[in-house]
Amino acid sequence: MTLAAAAIELPSGQTMPVLGQGTWYLGERPGRRRDEIAALRAGLDLGMTMIDTAEMYGDGASEELVGEAITGRRSDVFLVDKVVPSNASRRGTVQACRRSLQRLGVDHIDLYLLHWRGSHPLAETIEAFAELVDAGDIGQWGVSNFDLSDMTDLLEAGGNSCATNQILYNLTRRGPEYDLLPWLREHRIPVMAYSPIEQGRLLGHPQISEVAARHGATPAQVALAWLLGQERIAAIPRSANPEHTRENAEAHDLYLTEEDVAALDTAFPPPAGPQPLEML
């Protein structure tokens, strides 16, 4: 299956790409703007058609960068955005979304997430999401940084239409495997893994480098392939230059053997008990 065709089914029956592009910290330095836009456009060319952003990133600067990068290519993009919790009241969510649409220069967002749980009642945010869906401003909605107890509260508040949970999950952050991931799989809610390479900190790990050497791959590709080989997991690595973007895209074609996975499990043991969900 080509990267462009690789997708995960959402609870609605619609799909989202399995490998996308993160934009945290992008758009904040004018001197890097050209390279960052080139990286995002290269990703689209390579089939990494999901782009994730948030109103919080650079106080809207990331959204503006994404809007410029996808000009003329909106139909190619599965666009993900997030509302900050302080804005996630019934009225505030709708207003925040429409400000994001303006910065992005688009007429709809494919998947709109609550960035993390805040003080506003979940039922209010869910009602706002439903209004935005009905208005055509968003296609679907989901959450980010929700632990198991948050997810159960979400469903109790009427959140049965939740499409995904975007969480910190990578080889060094395996806590969700104990209880959160099984619960999400039981409810057919896929995971979108952010910081899948631990913001670059995984790249120098010797065990990952050993696995990479066996395949003629890079450590970043091994870290991504480990995620993509799992059930109902998407990943959104960030890149600020086209070459790194190409490297990320090629991870889709890397298949880890049982020996590889066992070596990684030894180096990064799965959790033995419940752990609080981590955030960056």
Residue, then its C-alpha position, 0 to 999 in steps of 0.5 A: m500500500t502506498l503512503a498516500a493510501a495508508a489510512i486508519e478507519l475512524p469510529s465514523g467510518q471515515t479515515m485519517p492518514v496513518l502518517g502526517q506532519g506536526t507543526w509544533y514550533l514551526g512558523e515562529r522564526p521568520g528566517r526559517r519560514r521558506d524551509e518550513i513551508a518547503a518541508l510541509r509541501a514536500g510531505l504532501d508530495l510524498g503522501m504525508t497528507m495529514i497536517d496537525t497544528a493548533e491555535m496555541y502554536g506560536d499564538g497562531a503563527s503555525e496556523e498561518l504557516v500551514g495556511e500558506a503551505i497548503t494554498g492551492r492544495r486544500s483538497d489534498v490535505f487532512l487538516v487537524d487543529k486544536v482549541v486551547p482549553s481556556n477557550a473551550s467553553r460552549r461559545g468560546t470553542v466556536q469563536a476559537c475555531r472560526r479564528s483558526l479558520q481565518r488564520l488558515g485561510v480555509d473554510h473547514i478543518d477536517l478534525y478539531l481537537l480539545h488540546w487537553r482537558g481544562s476547567h470548562p465542562l466537557a459537555e459544553t465543549i462537545e456541544a460546541f463541536a456538534e455545532l461546528v460539525d453542523a455548520g460545516d466548519i469542522g468534519q469531526w472532533g476529538v481530544s488530545n492528552f486525555d488519560l483513561s479517566d478523562m476518556t471515560d468522563l468524555l463518554e459519560a458527558g456525551g462524547n461518543s463521536c470522539a474520533t481520536n485521542q492525540i497523545l505523547y507516545n513513543l519508545t520512551r513513553r510507553g505508559p499508555e500501553y498498560d490501560l489507555l491503549p487497550w481501552l481506546r482499541e476496545h472503543r475503536i478510537p485510534v491514537m495520533a502519536y505526537s513527538p514520535i521521535e521524542q523531539g530528536r532525543l531518540l536519535g542517539h540511542p545505541q539500540i535504535s541505531e543497531v536496529a537501524a543499521r540492520h536495515g540500512a535505515t535511520p534511527a528516526q525511521v526505526a522509531l516511526a516504523w515501531l509506531l506504524g507497525q501497531e494497530r490503529i496508531a498514526a504518527i505526526p513527526r515534525s520536520a523543518n526541512p524537506e530532506h527530513t520530511r522525505e526520511n520520515a515518509e520512507a519510514h512507512d516502507l520499513y518493516l521491523t522483524e520480531e527480532d527488531v521488536a524484541a530488541l526494542d522491548t529490551a531497551f525500552p520495556p513496556p509498562a508493568g503497571p498503570q502510569p499517568l499520561e505524560m505530556l510535553 
